[in-house]
Amino acid sequence: MGNYEKEINRRRTFAIISHPDAGKTTLTEKFLLYGGAINLAGSVKGKATARHAVSDWMEIEKERGISVTSSVLQFEYDDFCINILDTPGHQDFSEDTYRTLMAADSAVMVIDASKGVEAQTRKLFKVCVMRKIPIFTFINKMDRDANDTFELLDEIEKELGIATCPVNWPIGSGKNFKGVYDRKGKQVITYSDTQKGTKEGETNVISTLDEDKLVSFIGQENKEILLDEIELLDGASADFDLDKVQKGELTPVFFGSALTNFGVEIFLKHFLEMTTTPLPRKTGEGIIDPVSNDFSAFVFKIQANMNKAHRDRIAFMRICSGKFEAGMEVKHVQGNKVMRLSQPQQIMANDRKIVEEAYGGDIIGVFDPGVFSIGDTICMPNESFAYEGIPTFAPEHFARVRQVDTMKRKQFVKGITQIAQEGAIQIFQEFHTGMEEIIVGVVGVLQFDVLKYRLENEYNVEIKMENLPYEHIRWIENKDVDLDKLVGTSDMKKIKDLKGNPLLLFVNAWSVGMTLDRNEGLVLSEFGRE
Ligand code: G4P
């Protein structure tokens, strides 16, 4: 065991997944308030300035407009060092959102109690399932009229295919929201409106055995419903099993209201206890123990033009083991080069803080002179192993792209290839031709604007884009398939990536199923592997 075991084991690195407007930002803000002192934008700020700092961070996000970023917030709570990875949502949704999940050790899924499971949650959830990381569910907005609790749980189980285990249970919702029942302690924690969390809530903890007191706080009718529901729940729901939680097979479910700051600390405490320390990660040479003394990390995201004045690229790394110290020599495995990481920093929105030291579980950003690619490994100079690559995630929007001025062919190919290398877009070609026709695939439509803007501004190339109707792309897993003999549907299109690997495009999901039916033994995947 290494000397850094204590530091590494107190780290919890997670991402919050949700559909826009479910309350991810509000919940994150409340976490930071509990953290008391937050490490944001380079300085440790007290409770009073925490809110201010967070809103600055969002202001910067807004100002930045088309730039697509995900930031990391680090704070301390109860001796834990917590890293929250922000997964960009709304129209900023892109492959980076997925990649961020590759750097996390667990995920918190926020669901709006009146909406249930929504599209974006479903997509992000698939990545968590693929990685088998623990997933915790926070059902938010209980201060508004909510869907039936059993139905909400049923929906999670059916739509996402994960068993649920409520840790607590809501009593009413909307105007009738009275609090939650804590199943383990067999007690009720009462709700009081905290005026959007600005004042301390007056919470009472009442044993369910103390029926008179319970009735005086939640009313006779709520009490009866609660006791019925508990009985039903105890008979029907999965038993709590930490092992299953850690394998991502069972999600502990909590109820609350981020806006009014109810149920947030209860959630945070349970989450920190149940979730995992930094996970061991696979390499070609076996599994690397996160608490080993030797530093190692992998690049999960590259961001160009973080700062307009400098035109730089930042590579974001997840530290997987050991300790990082500023100025130390490391080996970039894919480049086979020993180097010093230049200006290592913790990136908080647009502000940067030079990092003196960081441990397994932490995220750092380093200046990238154009040597790193997504998925690259950095480790101690005497080591040589590579972490498993980051899969390519299925784009959902496609366009055919051409340069307007044929004389600028060279700049066009150079620009579009570099932007693809950073991982902002994916590029493909027609199956039987070369680079004269480029098909661009993106996860979020905003990336098309980013591409156009960057080609014009950085490479001086004007482009024309023609949207294509495809929404589904599949990688072919079996290497021996003869594409000319493949029986597809009329809307199917064969393309290839830059390495010549064949892929299939479809207009609708039905055609994917049809093609699988028509070609026995064909294996298609939504994730591309290196
Ligand atoms: P997001 O990051 O997941 O997109 O969601 P965000 O936290 O921005 O929340 C979206 C909206 O939902 C916000 O309202 C926020 O105040 C509200 N909200 C979040 N949690 C709760 C909750 O527990 N109960 C209720 N009733 N509302 C909640 P908004 O009107 O869009 O913004 P604002 O004017 O309130 O800032």
Boltz pocket constraint, residues with backbone or C-beta under 6 A from the ligand:
constraints:
  - pocket:
      binder: B
      contacts: [[A, 18], [A, 19], [A, 20], [A, 21], [A, 22], [A, 23], [A, 24], [A, 25], [A, 26], [A, 27], [A, 89], [A, 140], [A, 141], [A, 142], [A, 143], [A, 144], [A, 256], [A, 257], [A, 258], [A, 259], [A, 260]]
      max_distance: 6.0
